[in-house]
């Protein structure tokens, strides 16, 4: 039950943060917002699992592992966004979009965890 809650809350919070942020950054077409949604459904559980493992086994240096995972997520999502952008007409600057969305959700997640 703990893991289901951990993965579920993380994914829901990520979607609640990243979808409106993508909209504010100019991603307005339903198909493009669907891509943002699906990309997060694909990458978020893997990132949460890897970060959970890092916190469990690395104790001291987990932050470096988390940052490495976040870089992998940004690159992966950027590649997917670029793949769905036909000549830059759909999602402009896919890697910048990925970076901004992930930075926002990561930082808000850190703040939420500090408050708890």
C-alpha positions in Angstrom: 0.0 0.0 0.0 2.9 2.4 0.8 4.4 2.0 -2.6 1.1 2.5 -4.4 0.6 5.6 -2.4 4.1 6.8 -3.1 3.9 6.3 -6.9 0.3 7.5 -7.1 0.8 10.7 -5.2 4.1 11.5 -7.1 2.4 11.0 -10.5 -0.7 13.0 -9.6 1.3 15.9 -8.2 3.6 15.8 -11.2 0.6 16.0 -13.6 -1.0 18.7 -11.5 2.1 20.8 -11.8 3.4 20.0 -15.2 0.2 20.1 -17.3 -0.8 23.7 -16.3 2.9 24.8 -16.5 3.0 23.4 -20.1 -0.2 25.2 -20.9 1.3 28.5 -19.5 4.4 27.9 -21.6 2.4 27.7 -24.8 1.5 24.0 -25.2 -2.2 24.6 -26.0 -3.3 21.8 -28.4 -5.1 18.9 -26.8 -2.8 16.5 -28.6 0.3 18.2 -27.3 -1.0 18.2 -23.7 -1.9 14.6 -24.1 1.8 14.0 -25.1 2.9 15.8 -21.9 0.5 13.6 -19.9 1.7 10.4 -21.4 5.3 11.2 -21.2 4.9 11.8 -17.5 3.0 8.5 -17.1 6.0 6.8 -18.8 8.9 8.5 -17.0 7.6 9.4 -13.5 7.2 5.9 -12.1 10.7 4.9 -13.3 12.2 8.1 -11.8 10.4 7.7 -8.5 11.6 4.1 -8.3 15.2 5.0 -9.1 15.2 7.8 -6.6 13.6 5.6 -3.9 16.4 3.1 -4.5 19.0 5.8 -4.3 17.7 7.0 -1.0 17.5 3.5 0.4 21.0 2.4 -0.6 23.2 5.4 -1.0 22.2 7.3 2.2 24.8 10.0 1.9 25.1 10.6 -1.9 21.5 10.0 -2.9 21.2 13.6 -4.0 23.7 13.1 -6.8 21.8 10.0 -7.9 18.5 11.9 -7.9 20.0 14.7 -10.0 21.4 12.2 -12.4 17.9 10.6 -12.7 16.4 14.0 -13.3 18.9 14.7 -16.1 18.0 11.4 -17.7 14.3 12.2 -17.4 14.8 15.7 -18.9 16.7 14.2 -21.9 14.3 11.3 -22.4 11.3 13.6 -22.3 13.0 16.2 -24.5 13.7 13.5 -27.1 10.1 12.3 -27.0 8.7 15.9 -27.3 11.1 16.5 -30.2 10.0 13.2 -31.8 6.4 14.5 -31.8 7.3 17.9 -33.1 7.2 18.0 -36.8 9.7 20.6 -37.9 9.3 22.5 -34.6 5.6 23.3 -35.3 4.1 21.5 -32.4 6.3 21.6 -29.3 8.9 24.3 -29.6 12.2 23.9 -27.8 11.3 20.5 -26.5 14.4 20.2 -24.2 13.9 23.6 -22.7 10.2 22.7 -22.1 11.3 19.4 -20.5 13.8 21.1 -18.3 11.4 23.8 -17.1 8.6 21.4 -16.4 10.8 18.9 -14.5 12.6 21.7 -12.6 9.2 23.1 -11.5 7.8 19.7 -10.3 11.1 18.7 -8.7 11.5 21.9 -6.7 7.8 22.0 -5.7 8.2 18.4 -4.6 11.2 19.3 -2.5 9.3 22.1 -0.8 6.3 19.8 -0.1 8.6 17.3 1.5 10.2 20.0 3.6 6.9 21.1 4.9 5.7 17.6 5.9 
